């Protein structure tokens, strides 16, 4: 069975893990930017892809871990270069 592309307010709220009242407050501009929505007459609908995009906008990266990984990779590249004179090759 295929999933619905457009969700009603209650379904959209359950999909993102918030209440329908949260979505209403977002639409009124009281809680900051919420997900995009469609209004047809009095019916409010949310597209799954818009809900996913909105959720993805909150994705964070652990800067400390990311920075540490960059340092480790940089040191590994330098070590390979120092051993061989050419990056990416090891002595046989």
NUKE-358624 format. One record per residue (C-alpha): residue number from 1; x, y, z. Coordinates in Angstrom, 1 decimal. Layout:
<pts>
PT/seq/xx/yy/zz
PT/NUM/X/Y/Z
...
</pts>
This chain:
<pts>
PT/seq/xx/yy/zz
PT/1/0.0/0.0/0.0
PT/2/1.3/3.5/-0.9
PT/3/1.6/6.2/1.6
PT/4/-0.4/9.4/1.3
PT/5/1.6/12.3/0.1
PT/6/-0.5/14.9/1.9
PT/7/-1.3/14.6/5.6
PT/8/-4.0/16.2/7.6
PT/9/-3.0/18.3/10.6
PT/10/-3.4/15.5/13.2
PT/11/-1.5/13.0/11.0
PT/12/1.3/15.5/10.3
PT/13/1.6/16.3/14.0
PT/14/2.0/12.6/14.8
PT/15/4.5/12.2/11.9
PT/16/6.8/14.8/13.3
PT/17/6.2/14.0/17.0
PT/18/4.5/17.3/17.9
PT/19/0.9/18.3/18.8
PT/20/-1.5/19.8/16.3
PT/21/-1.6/22.8/18.5
PT/22/2.2/23.3/17.9
PT/23/1.5/23.2/14.2
PT/24/-1.3/25.8/14.5
PT/25/0.9/28.1/16.6
PT/26/3.7/27.8/13.9
PT/27/1.2/28.7/11.2
PT/28/0.2/31.8/13.2
PT/29/3.9/32.8/13.5
PT/30/3.9/32.5/17.3
PT/31/6.6/29.7/17.5
PT/32/8.9/30.5/14.7
PT/33/9.0/29.0/11.3
PT/34/7.1/25.7/11.1
PT/35/6.9/23.3/8.2
PT/36/5.3/24.5/4.9
PT/37/1.7/23.8/4.6
PT/38/-1.1/23.9/2.0
PT/39/-4.5/25.4/2.7
PT/40/-7.4/24.5/0.4
PT/41/-10.5/26.3/1.6
PT/42/-10.5/25.6/5.3
PT/43/-8.5/22.4/5.1
PT/44/-4.8/22.5/6.1
PT/45/-2.5/19.8/4.6
PT/46/1.2/19.0/5.0
PT/47/3.3/17.3/2.3
PT/48/5.5/14.5/3.7
PT/49/8.5/15.9/1.8
PT/50/8.0/19.3/3.4
PT/51/7.8/17.7/6.9
PT/52/11.0/15.8/6.2
PT/53/12.7/18.9/4.9
PT/54/11.7/20.8/8.0
PT/55/12.9/18.1/10.4
PT/56/16.2/17.8/8.5
PT/57/16.7/21.6/9.0
PT/58/17.3/20.8/12.7
PT/59/20.1/18.3/12.0
PT/60/23.3/19.2/13.9
PT/61/26.8/18.0/13.6
PT/62/29.0/17.3/16.6
PT/63/31.7/19.9/15.9
PT/64/34.2/18.5/18.3
PT/65/34.0/15.0/16.9
PT/66/34.0/16.4/13.3
PT/67/37.1/18.5/14.0
PT/68/38.8/15.6/15.8
PT/69/38.2/13.3/12.8
PT/70/39.6/15.9/10.4
PT/71/42.8/16.1/12.6
PT/72/43.2/12.3/12.6
PT/73/42.7/12.1/8.9
PT/74/45.2/14.9/8.3
PT/75/47.8/13.2/10.5
PT/76/47.2/9.9/8.7
PT/77/47.7/11.6/5.3
PT/78/50.9/13.3/6.5
PT/79/52.2/10.1/7.9
PT/80/51.6/8.3/4.5
PT/81/53.3/11.2/2.7
PT/82/56.3/11.1/5.0
PT/83/56.8/7.4/4.6
PT/84/56.6/7.2/0.9
PT/85/57.0/10.6/-0.5
PT/86/53.7/10.1/-2.3
PT/87/50.3/10.4/-0.7
PT/88/48.2/7.2/-0.7
PT/89/51.0/4.7/-1.2
PT/90/52.8/2.6/1.4
PT/91/56.2/1.1/1.2
PT/92/56.3/-2.6/0.3
</pts>
